[in-house]
């Protein structure tokens, strides 16, 4: 009897440190931030008071919060779509063995391995409208020299371009793994059946790659949703054209000092992201089941 | 082994003793530019005189504000004195960050000798209240630098006179400014008329727009009631913004998003006839271009001439120990002495708020831009310096940017900005909630 009691406490003893850490690092901040979202807490001020749902009212009233959400959605959609298409295309082109394949793959993977903030600063120099390397090159060829990171029609595309440059290799890597996991005998069977290349691609390659590609899309979408480093480095956090959720949150909490308002906005976003993620995961589950069958 | 233990104990004792008997030191945070380097030189002199060391930590401009306010989030700041932007004072005063200096400052400096505009915008909160939270350090204003050699070229002068029917000279009104900008704007020769302040990074677009806003009769709002509608989107304000936007057709390439550093580059590379910037950025230009350059005040519209104030004051952190606050006061009082101020203004880009010095011939003759700077001070005005200044600034940057980029019409942009400013002021409890 006493042995059971000791074993029970021992079990709790073993999980207690992890539990304490989990509560201290995750649960408590989460609950505390819910409370903060109903206050006028300031980053530097010591006094804060209860303001009810006022912060949430402001989130829905200020156009900039909706605008940042739309900018982020567009950014995530375009970035992930471009990276998926280019990455899959590259992987498809590189799937067969050839002499310099390891070298080509290594070179292609370099952008993904570099820190985003540093790359952002480098690209800022490259894209500078007056003395940037890109415009110097375009000038030599006799082309016009646009203001890549200040022209309102171009700056969003510039950030997008750098993101695509950085993260296409990731999509390529996952796509390559998916392509190489398809057993060759399936293609052999298709060839015996005289399936056209397009039909083989549509009926075999794509469905068999889909689960892994879906996972890659989920990972990239999550990452693109948080995009901050490139925007901070290229256009700054307060540029309406490129102001994503993370940039606006940084502006709200760290520049304006509005911790309460920032947390309220975070919770609105959290609810939206959870809703979108559940829809996506359901879709992924269905894809997986179809692929298995 | 025993020796190693003894050695370790001795080392520990020595390091403890060094912290106990550490030299007295005042730590100052300021942005990275020439005046900060000059302040360090003066700080070294202060150490020679008093034995109190002074360390000026220079932080790059783009991250200066972020680093200061993040540091204020700690229980104790890493600095004793922060040389904060004029707009920060409301936040510093009301959030318990800046030490109030109302009782102490008159004992350190004769308040009457501080230029009234510098005292109002750099040191007091609320402005004009007589409550001091800063002492003057760097008084600043925006002003134009121009290519004197182009203006004095006989061929250019004759061509200008033929085209506009008057002499080519530094413009006094905005209408004259437009003509001169138009005259020198020759993109096919890679020569441009002007570059104003239109950058979106921090506050440059706001500093660039303000002279137009005020000169055309608009304002950021009512300083007493905090009402914005009818001031910021008045007909005059809209006209001012239209004129501002219209001038950008004569701007250097990329001039629709030009910050302080962009303008410095645009002028230094010899492509632009006139650029607007803060005076402390000009010593480098004078050094490299010498007699080729001249300076003029921000032009007027009719009899209304207003100039964006810059500059920073010494504020003592409330989150530093009382002993450190006392040392900080000693340094500030020392800095305000006339003999130190006389030395201060001899360094490149260093300006004083001392009216006697500003009026002196020695100051006006000391550099080619000093006389223009001194004349500019009487026209200074500043942006909101309420605790929520940064939100107001960020909203202004976005809406004015949209107007200059052609995303919105000037009236539409100012209507939206006025509405957002009122919401921010309501949220801050300064304007009654509607």
Interface residues (C-beta under 8 A of the other chain):
Chain A: X42 X43 X44 X45 X46 X54 X58 X61 X62 X63 X64 X129 X130 X131 X145 X147 X150 X151 X152 X235 X236 X238 X239 X240 X251 X254 X255 X256 X257 X258 X261
Chain B: X65 X66 X69 X70 X72 X73 X91 X95 X96 X97 X200 X201 X253 X254 X256 X257 X262 X265 X266 X388 X390 X391 X394 X395 X397 X398 X401 X402 X405 X406 X407 X416 X420 X423 X427
